[in-house]
Amino acid sequence: MWRPYLLLLYVYLESMRTPVLLLLLITSISESGSFPPVRHFANIVIIDTLIEVGHNQKLHFRISRGGEPTVLLESGGGADASQWNSIHQRLEAETNATIISYDRAGFGLSDLPDSQYDILDEVQNLHKALEMLRTKNLVVVSHSYGAFLSQAYQHLYPNTIRSIILLDPNTVEFVDSVGVQNFSNVSFDTTGILTKKQKADIRQTRAFKNTLDQVRNMPYSKNLQLIVIAAGMDWWPYPQVNVWWRQGQKNLARSVHDATLITAEGSTHNIPQLKPDLVVQLIKKQLN
């Protein structure tokens, strides 16, 4: 019975500058009776855990606790934190920053809420968790649909943001060009038994029009430090759709004074998987 307490003391002593770690471990013990997986790498404590953000709602986080600033990895639509595994591990090994990836509600190991999807709820719950982790000075890295969450987050909590890196982001302008109705239909049979992920996809997709309306009213700050990385290769099946996609990204970058538009040569949409070296290089520059 004494070994868990020794482990708890060890983790706390190795991370005195982040005593919230002790609170997280105690919370996990009281709710599940066991510790989340913990390992120690150089000066970084690594935790895989669930954080309660509301009544019967927990979000799954992977936290590599180092110093500041904090890198927050935001997945694309329908994806979970595993999208970032390679980049997360690289940043653990090559920087002293705190690295956080997480599963949005209903995806991965996070709970699926009974309520309808609301991007404001998503962002506010994320903020609750980040406050519990005592993070600040965020470098937010988002892929595709994740750009909408980053946009909402920087609007609601501007003082927490150091910079934002968008990887082939979706944009309000693009959706307006194509028509929001083309993003509001579920692409699979919904009449049979559904997995949790499928239910989460349905929940997110059916709320997309409302999501777009909300994000439209939360523009990026003109003084934000923003990097937009566009796919170097067309990946939509129709030429005009590719034109609209690129134009939305160009105009997004133009709307922010301190913005940089970069092309990921040789990459299609999934830049985190296809160009991890580029992504890691740009993140590391933001940490200096």
C-alpha positions, -999 to +999 in steps of 0.1 A: +000+000+000+030+024+006+043+023-030+017+046-046+024+073-020+062+071-027+054+075-064+032+105-057+059+121-035+085+115-062+065+131-090+057+161-067+093+166-057+105+164-093+080+191-104+078+215-075+072+244-099+039+227-110+022+215-077-011+211-097+004+178-108-002+165-072-038+176-074-043+158-107-029+126-094-050+127-062-081+134-083-073+103-105-068+082-074-101+092-058-121+086-089-105+055-104-085+040-075-053+040-096-027+063-109-026+075-145+004+063-164+034+085-154+069+085-167+099+108-163+120+120-192+149+144-185+131+174-168+097+165-181+070+146-163+046+129-186+010+121-176-019+105-195-051+112-176-088+123-176-098+158-164-133+165-153-146+197-169-183+193-161-210+171-146-201+135-157-179+149-185-142+142-186-116+150-213-086+129-220-053+147-219-017+137-226+006+162-208+043+164-210+050+188-182+081+209-188+084+247-186+067+276-204+056+283-230+030+256-234+023+240-268-013+229-273-020+205-302-055+208-316-067+179-339-086+182-371-123+173-374-131+137-365-095+131-352-083+126-317-050+132-299-033+103-316-030+124-347-002+142-329+017+112-315+048+116-336+050+154-332+042+152-295+071+128-289+095+149-310+087+180-290+091+160-257+126+150-268+137+182-284+123+210-262+118+218-225+083+232-231+051+218-218+033+198-245-004+191-244-026+170-267-061+160-259-093+143-272-122+166-278-156+155-264-167+122-278-134+114-295-106+091-283-110+085-246-130+116-238-167+113-227-195+119-252-219+145-237-256+141-239-260+177-250-259+192-285-226+203-298-217+239-291-182+252-300-184+276-271-189+247-247-159+229-263-136+259-259-148+268-224-143+232-212-108+231-228-100+264-209-112+249-176-088+220-180-059+243-190-066+265-160-065+234-138-031+226-154-020+262-147-009+266-183-003+300-198+016+316-227+001+291-252+015+282-286-016+267-303-011+243-332-043+234-351-051+212-381-081+217-404-113+220-384-092+226-353-086+261-367-122+270-357-115+261-321-083+281-321-102+310-335-128+309-308-102+303-281-081+333-290-112+355-291-125+344-257-091+342-239-067+365-258-043+370-229-034+333-228-022+332-264+015+336-274+010+325-311-011+302-333+001+279-361-026+267-384-020+236-406-040+236-438-069+252-419-106+253-428-119+289-430-152+306-428-146+321-463-141+286-478-173+272-463-192+302-475-179+297-510-188+260-511-220+263-492-225+253-455-251+227-465-223+206-481-207+202-446-239+195-427-246+160-440-233+128-423-213+106-447-222+072-432-254+052-424-268+064-391-296+038-388-276+010-373-256+006-341-232+035-339-198+038-322-190+066-298-168+082-325-197+080-350-220+096-325-194+124-319-191+129-357-229+132-360-231+156-331-203+179-346-216+177-382-252+186-375-241+216-355-218+229-382-240+257-395-243+271-359-206+266-354-198+286-385-221+314-374-204+316-340-169+316-354-178+343-379-184+366-350-151+357-333-125+370-358-088+365-353-071+394-335-053+417-360-024+418-336-021+380-332+012+363-341-002+338-367+014+313-390-007+297-417+008+266-434-010+257-466-009+223-484+014+225-514-007+200-534-043+201-544-063+174-525-100+183-531-114+164-561-127+195-579-103+223-591-126+252-581-129+239-546-091+239-543-091+275-555-116+284-528-096+265-502-064+284-509-081+317-512-097+314-478-063+307-463-046+336-481-073+360-470-071+347-434-034+355-433-040+389-448-065+397-421-039+396-394-011+421-393+017+398-380+008+368-401+030+345-422+017+322-450+039+292-457+034+265-483+042+229-473+056+217-506+048+182-516+021+178-489-017+173-492-041+180-464-026+160-435+004+181-428+010+168-393+016+133-407+032+142-440+055+171-430+063+166-393+098+181-396+084+213-409+058+215-381+083+207-354+107+233-368+081+261-368+069+252-333+104+253-319+109+288-334+078+300-314+094+287-282+124+310-283 
